[in-house]
């Protein structure tokens, strides 16, 4: 099977990252709106990091939030990071190997969309998000389109010839509990017209 980073490098060369942005925007906007209700409960400003940031579109979106004081992006695909840096000279972007990469600081908000299930051990990465990336009382929100209840997505690994870790909604939520997240909230973002939507999970590091 191909490495997911190789697939996304190829997609960046083809310009498919822009289509991913359009396709995910509704779910991501909903996820961020729901998360911000929690993030800004106890603070007037926040720092943010997007893991699996692609071409940086979510980083740019977060940086425009009036309460955001810092927005940073990390991705394993070098060409995605190159594209992010080309269009955004303000925010910071880093090429990273997950889950090995550890940040030099913690953040009050961690966002990730369509990233975690490409890892062979997503629970290990989720543990790292909780332990290494999040500040105490910080929040994480993660969007997952490949999950057991989304039947159409179950053919993606074979179609793309890339590894995807497949779990049910209940199994994903249990992972969050196992690694220490509190106040967990899960829902289907952008679910409409019979489409299952994105499995969105939100949790706090206490």
Secondary structure as UniProt FT lines:
FT   HELIX           4..14
FT   HELIX           16..39
FT   TURN            40..41
FT   STRAND          46..51
FT   TURN            54..55
FT   HELIX           57..63
FT   TURN            66..67
FT   STRAND          68..75
FT   HELIX           78..87
FT   STRAND          92..95
FT   TURN            98..100
FT   STRAND          107..113
FT   HELIX           116..118
FT   TURN            120..121
FT   HELIX           122..128
FT   HELIX           129..133
FT   STRAND          134..144
FT   TURN            148..149
FT   HELIX           151..155
FT   HELIX           156..160
FT   HELIX           169..179
FT   STRAND          182..189
FT   TURN            193..194
FT   STRAND          198..204
//
